[in-house]
């Protein structure tokens, strides 16, 4: 099962992001959406799991939850915008997806795969514009970062 991981779109839905997410069975957005039409565009591709980021203050996104948990392909995924808000106890969690820093990251920590897909929205400083793809086979997750703009 392939899952698209995206974050920090900040009102921008890049055509390159939509192309990279086509074929995903599910999409996870780790916050800083800013406008509902971003989610509408993603929902045309696959079902969504979404959390609120610190910039999600408009009426159409402010009611989103700060944490989400979903089981996909036999793996349990916990989603939160800021890594500082990840629960201390991660028993039963296979993957943690965060955003906020705009810095892509894939890292194993105590048997849990941590993924920050980076930012798919407007460029911030000299950070890359990216998202991530998470493949889950037999409950085993593997992620890779996808550069959207060079």
N, C-alpha and C positions, 0 to 999 in steps of 0.2 A: 504494500500500500504506500502510495506517495502522498505526502502532506506538504503543502506550501506554508512556509513561515515568513511573515512579513511584519514590519513594524515601522513606526515613525514616518508615515506617509504624509502627514501634515497637509491635508487637502489635495495632494497630488497623486493621481493614478497614472503612472507611466505606462505607455503601451508595451514597453519592454518587460515590465512587471507582469502585466496580463499575459503576455506571450509565455513567459517563464512558468506561470502558474497553470497554464492550460494542461489538462490531463491529470491534475491533482484530484484525489478523492475527497479532500477536505482542505480548508485553509484556516490557519491560525493567525490572527492579527494581534500583536502584543502592544497595542495602544498608540496614542497620539495620532488618532484618525482625523479629528477635528470636524469633519462634516460627514453626515450620513451617506451622501452619494458615493463616497469612497467604498463603503460597505456594500452598497447596491451594486457597484461595478464588480466587486469580488464575488458577491453572491450569484452573479450570472455564471460563474465558473464552477463553483463547488459550495457545499454547505460550510458555514463559518462557525468558529469559536473566537470570541472577541473579548478583550478587556479594555478598560478605560485607562488612558494615560494622563499625565499631569496637564496636558494641553487640551484635553477633551472636556471643555467647559460649556459648550453650546447645548441648548435644550435637547437637540436630537442625539447627542452622544453622552451627555453628563450622567444619565441614568444607568449606563453600563456598569457592570460589576468590576471591582478592582482585581479579582482573582477568578480564574476558571479552571476547571479540571475536566478532562475528556479522555475516554478510552478509545483508542483507534488502533486497529491492527494488532491487538493484544498488548499494547503498551499504554501506560497511564501517563498523560501529559498534564503538567501544571503550568498555567500561564499567568504571568503578572508583568506589569510594565517595567517596574524598577527592581533590579536585582536585590536592592536593600530590603524589599518587602517579601522576599522568598521565605516561606516558613522554615523554622529551624529543623523541624522533624519532617523528613521526606520519605518516611516508610511507605512503601508501595508505589512510589513515583519513579518512573523510568526516565522521563525527560522533563526538564524545566526550560520554558521559553520565556525570555525577557526581551526588553527593548531599551529605550530611554537613552542609552549612551551613544547611539548611532555607530557604535564600533562592533563590527561582526566578530563573533566568537563561537568556537566549538570546543568544548572542554569536558572531560570526564572528571567528576568530583565524587569520591566515595561511592562509585557504582551508578551515579546518576549522570546522564548526558545533559549538559547545560548548553543551550543554543541562544545566541543573540543574532538574529538575522541581519543586524545593521539597519540602516535607514534606506527605504525605497523612495523617500520623498525628496524635497529640495536638498541640495548639497550643503553640508555644514562643515565649515573650515575646509580641510583637505581630505576629509574622510571619504571612503568609497561609497558608492550607491549600490546597495546589495539587497538581496533577500536570501532565504535558505530553502533547501528542499530536504525533507526528512523522509527517508525510506525505512519502512518497518517490515521486516520479514520474520515470520514466526516469533513475533514479540520482541525482536532485536532491532533497536533503532540505530540508524547511521545518518548523519547529516553532512551536507556540503553547502558552502556559500556559493551563490551565483552573482557575479558582477553584472549589473544592468547597464551601466554607462562607463566607458573608459576615459 
